[in-house]
């Protein structure tokens, strides 16, 4: 007689990890049934650990959900290991970038579908989610990244013309830009957060990396528009058409790195920025909990300027806009 009490704990943890990367509107049992081409009952038994998955099934699941079995087993052996996801980016292979940006978009989709979700963010540079609302600013950021990391030699306009699937990329940026205001967020900036992109605009303008000499002014105008939007949100303490909570802090100290924590009532995922654009995606519960504690602690040591502190809020945004105006004056 079959022992129905048999339970493969490692396998249960494996399916728990798969559950965490699924969008909120997907049923795990249906996905596993379709992917492994087994019945719903058989999928349930695998998920519960009552029926072991075979080697080929494990490989198929790992490839489909981009889960490293090696990383997973390390977690069960040594508490000092965590699971990370990293997608190498090369703009000469637009499929790589689309894969990465799809991961970001999926994070937002999961947040929107799950009530009481939130983003926690500390940033040393203007967040990409803000830039995605402005096509030229976003492509400029990609251009600067390719120049720095891959020693791209041509001008900005040539770079843009050479991007494959650029319409698909722009569409994905627009989708994320529309979804970002639909999720409550706690964000920590500093007085220097905007400085990095201003230096890049100034540098590439001086190096004659734009055919259109007025293009840097357009980038500055878009930055001003971005700050105006953030200031309006901060005045009300809400953002977007659904009036989601917007808690905007300014830290007197520079934050160590850019952390973006996507948190739902069910699970969390943290993105740690690397190399200006790319980053590590980490779903390890311990790491996400520690990141949330760090951001909350940093917020307590910072000044909340959304929905309060009218004078401090005006002073902060005016100082940031003045930096942009100084740069614009130097470009004329």
PyMOL commands that set and color helices and strands:
alter all, ss='L'
color gray80, all
select helices_A, chain A and resi 9-21+28-36+40-48+55-65+69-77+94-113+128-131+135-150+156-161+166-180+195-206+215-236+285-300+310-331
alter helices_A, ss='H'
color red, helices_A
select strands_A, chain A and resi 84-85+118-122+184-190+238-239+244-251+259-263+268-273+279-282+303-304
alter strands_A, ss='S'
color yellow, strands_A
deselect
rebuild
show_as cartoon
